[in-house]
Amino acid sequence: MADIAPVREIQISGSEELDALLRMQREPFVLRGLVSDWPLVAAGRSSDDEARSYLLAHHRERPVTYSVGKAGSGGRLFYDENMEVDFATGRGWLDDIFDQMAQAGSDQDAGAVYLASIDLHDYFDGLHEANHVDLGERKLMSSLWVSSRSRVAAHSDFPDNLACVVAGKRRFILFPPDQFGNLYPGPLDNTPAGRPISMVDFHNVDFERFPRFAEALEQAQMVELEPGDALYVPSMWWHHVESLSSFNAMINYWWRDSGRWHDQPQNALFMALLTIRDLPPEEREHWRAQFDHYIFDPDPELAAHVPASARGILDPLTDDTAMRLRSFLLRQLGR
């Protein structure tokens, strides 16, 4: 693969500066050593066994969901030849899963063992309190990710993301949101984890099948993170994630600065596929104009001719109007 530009590295003096950075920046950046004082990071730097023991000491006795990839896939979690996901998902106890990871880590042909987005508050006692970043008043989803050697295809997420490596080594390759077409996204309704993924194999790129991927690489950024390092991934930036060590662990934080009522924009895309895409061209153009009028390029005086008390969802949404809109849509879809 061609040379890829490094992700910018930034130094900060404290939580207030981090808060300001996260509000201002819309490109990725790396904070080396941001969480180097965490006890979990100290355990991860000591040994894989120490990291596993630390996590098990805080784990609540409840099973977790995990995935096991296909043997011989090089740790890639993807689709098979029939476009079904090529990994199995099950429920198990954390100590048993860690044993499987240890076995996979010593076997180059073993399939990846992967724990994704395990909620810190639901599954652990005291882990968050002893290992967390001060992110101010943001309403956070805090999750643990653990795996043997693995490769997760490039994808994007709606929330902003701060990813903190606590054990092992991870490589991120990131692409701006406008490169999504050059990454050749796969199915929208058949995805490994709820978001469409790039169909390109980054370890064996077929440029004849995916010629525009070369353009995406020109805009790409890459970084390798050690325990204690953190990476900010802004909303909708595509990222390919590779766990390079036999045991890898990461804690990440997702948040949105928008209102609590905002739903996933991807749902609007699904609705547009259901209602607009297959209309005759002249009708699609009409709805394109309506979307511009109400959504993408609204006039500040859009609803000035409507009495204020009757504007409803033409005004900025509130908890109340968003709830009424959601109820209306559910009734419409249920017909």
C-alpha angles and dihedrals in degrees: 000000000000122000110285125208116249122248111255115261121218134188122213135188101216150327095297091057090046090051091052092047093052091051095049106035123082096175128072121268137179127229108198113212095002092142099024091122094061115116089225090056090051089052092048092051090049097055144310089257092054091051092049092047092050092052093045091051089060098037120112115228098258130112121255133209116251140166134224118204130217117282113250094023095112090243094300115148105205144111130308125230090280092053093251117131109271097218134077123233126207146146124259149146117281096236091053091048091050089053089054090049091052090051092047090048092061094045115071092197097048120111118252118269107214136185112190130196101341106183110242095211097046099045106029139051117217096351094111093042092055097038118036144116120235103240097167120228096344116131100235139198104209117197142174122223120191131174149149115241106322146157122216115195120243112278139150133235129210097224126067112257137209109191118196119191113216103169135017126002130291134193121208125192111191134193131191115254093252090064094068093107091052089054092060101229117216128223120332096210100039108054134149094235110004099283128083113255134210113265091212118109102221091200094053110022116196100207092180091061094036106030096158091059086084088065091050091053090057088062097039128115127199138196138171115214128207126198109294095028124116133201127201112216110188122218114289096007108139115234135186111204126202125184105211102185133069089248122029131175132179136174116208137185124213124192144154126215091205125092121294091245095062110116126204109291087217087073089062089053090053090049091050090052089051097046112021118020097076097044120112112278095254091053092048089053090053091054091045087058091048091051090050091048096050105022120016104031108013120174111241087233093049095129100024091114092057119081109257092239091057102045095097111164092003086079120067109290123261130188089268100047092042090053092050091048092050091050091049092052092048090052091049093049091048094059 
